Amino acid sequence: MRKDSENCFEDFLKKKSDKKRGCLVRSLRAFSDKILDHFGVSQKRNFICVLTIFALFSIIFAFVSTFMNLKIQNLQVFSQNWMPFVLALPYVGSFCGTLFFSYFAKKYSLKKMIILAFFFLWGGYLSLFFLLETYAGGFLLFFFGLLYRWIFLVLYVYQGKLFASMYQARLFSFAGLLYGLAVAFGSFGISQVSFEKGIIFAILLVLVCLLISFRIKKDPKKEPACPLEESLTREFSYLKMILQNPLFFLIVFVGYVTFYGFSTYYPFFGERLGLTEAEAGSFLAYAQFFGLFLMPIGGYLGDKYGHEKSIFFIILLSFGVIGASFLTENVSLLSVLFSIAQGGMFAFYTLTTAWVAFLYPSSNLIKGMAVLNLVGQAGGMISPFGMGVIMHFFGNEGFIGWFFMGTAVVLGLLLMRMISHKKMKGGS
């Protein structure tokens, strides 16, 4: 009898705890639904799936570009004469991935593309255990660069579809902040373990991303009469897109030329100030981490005043702090100034992505993102080369001058675009 009463009491406690757990889950779901409704997100499952994949995949973003490159260089499979070309292969793969992205998007749905990309990436990571110490390692660098670009482009296109609301710039800035924090966390985590454990960690994360990709679904309420991939028959050509908004793409190009080499040469800038190699690395990490917190401000301004005006304000702020850095050699003050400038660079990247989603919605979104990436990568390839030459001849003053002149040109182009649009509106 006593045993039966104890069992009944245990069943009662279990039911009570299950009830509490169910209430908690329902409360959390209601709270999250309320927030997503506030930001105009109707495809809630897709929103959560896409941002979760975006964050998890960003954690392993530095695996190829930093840690695999270092491993290949240390293994000395390739001669030193060929190493610069080998280490450039991820960028070549990324460029090819961008170039052919819209072609494959016509043939396959976005969901199928991201599932296949994660599947092949998972297989590629597994093959590292057998092929890394052979010449095939170079091909894998190209292969990973291509797949990385495809995955990010699919995620950006999904974001462009999901963030179509009055809070679009803020949502893109939130995604950018999530990306920055995830990359920083992943770089730190992978650097603390052996390369082999890093591969296992990357394989597990890719597998999780693959499984989540199957959960992505289309919301019939938000889909056009025909699927996005089929409506690409009405899209613009690359040339027509650029000719429609030449100043915008010129702003993107000059911005990437100016900003993209920052993370490469900022540690050298720190070393010339007297910092050790380790201190110079922390110097960069500080700027990148604290710069992230300017991104939500850029997103808020983008939704309130428009992408053009918000980018102008952010770049003007960067222009001011870079100009102020000419006046001091105090390491702490320079660190604060360049943290603000780095935040402006991050905001520039996310706001231009949001701007493309605004300019080319619906059937042209895929190609719009592809053109943005092509123009950005073209500028990004020039940036480290130009910055290196300037620093070689002019030292730290050349480094500051590069950003000062570049931001001045971007500001000038933005002013030209705003004036031309004002005249067009006045004329109409």
Secondary structure by P-SEA (a helix, b strand, c coil): caaaaaaaaaaaaaaaaaaaaaaaaaaaaaaaaaaaaaacccaaaaaaaaaaaaaaaaaaccccccaaaaaaaaaccccccaaaaaaaaaaaaaaaaaaaaaaaaaaccaaaaaaaaaaaaaaaaaaccccccccaaaaaaaaaaaaaaaaaaaaaaaaaaaacccaaaaaaaaaaaaaaaaaaaaaaaaaaccaaaaaaaaaaaaaaaaaaaaaccccccccccccccccccccccaaaaaaacaaaaaaaaaaaaccccccccaaaaaaaacccaaaaaaaaaaaaaaaccaaaaaaaaaaaccaaaaaaaaaaaaaaaaaaaaacccaaaaaaaaaaaaaaaaaaaaaaaaaaaaaccccaaaaaaaaaaaaaaaaaaaaaaaaaaaaacccaaaaaaaaaaaaaaaaaaaaaaaaaaaaaaaac
